[in-house]
């Protein structure tokens, strides 16, 4: 039975609520809402007048060019959402049925779902506290002990299954130690997909997240740093794989001005022009949005500085984070208050939430292979996401 110290409970509640009230005001505040202060209306009206609202639109091509230019990646392929971007990326790097893909259990469910859609099997690995992403030290040790290279592929010694790839997420906008992780993955012949769904505008050692591996993916969901209403993109620096992806998302249709013939089973996943029009406006405001979100972090940091109960999660070394979601991390001895604090703050009108349920604990993934996940379990018990909209400081 957990013993709750009532004075501690009252004090931690007061400190968190006072900080939220000071920064968010007394109105109801969502966890994250879009920032529409640019040319969004103008671009949408222009798109409507052009009639190019669907997926064969020049506007979608323009949006792709803007993403490519910003990330310094050769190609950006716009799709209908981030999950589709993951699924197509896995197929593009050659994932076959019953092959394993390594992902952290502390992660949004889309990556595990995408692996499953392709017939693959998620293999769960642990994270580290500083980045909230894959721990390079644990990964190297785990791979050396449990995997072998055969015929230039990586195999799981226990299951005898081929391990095709690793998906490396940059969670909450903070970059993983991507250079170390890429070196380790390449040494074991693993393909590398970066899940940069939450990290558009985040850089590691001066290079944009999503551009270190074989492929990277972005998300433009309504709650992301910039939005297209719904949408995603795949980042690629390899012409051959870009061509394969463009075919896959266009029903695998043979290129021809009027014939309808198909190379294989494909998907209809191209981003419509109406969504891309919103994206063209949003990306012009990206640096402004990130500036506001970074200012918000510093306001929270000032408010919660030297708090004895919790700390604000800050960008790791070598990062320029977009601070997509602001998070507090409870000190270990106070993790028992997590659920109470989430319930209380939501009742007061401040939307807060825990991190996603650990993927290895979901019924449909509970039998998947996994490493020890001590850090994942510990950090899930201590992380709370708090209101993170750039609009919170629009008048400051």
ABEGO torsion letter per residue (X at the ends): XBBBBAAAAAAAAAAAAAAAAAAAEABBBBABBBBBABAAAAAAAAAAAAGBABAABAAAAAAAAAAAAAAGBABBBBBABAAAAAAAAAAAAGBBBGBBBBBBABBBAAAAAAAAAAGBBBBBBBBBAAAGBBBAAAAAAAAAAABBBBGGBBBBAAAGBBBABBBBBBBGGBBBBAAAAAAAAAAAGBBBBBBAAAABGBBBGGBBBGAABABBBBBABAABABBAGBEBBBBBABAAAAAAAAAAAAGGBBBBAABBBBABBBBBABBBAAAAAAAAAAAAAAAAAAAAAAAAAAAAAAAABGBAABBBBBBBBGBBBAGABBBBBBBAAAAAAAAAAAAAAAAAGBBBBBBBBBAAABAAAAABBBBBAAAAAAAAAABBBBBABAAAAAAX
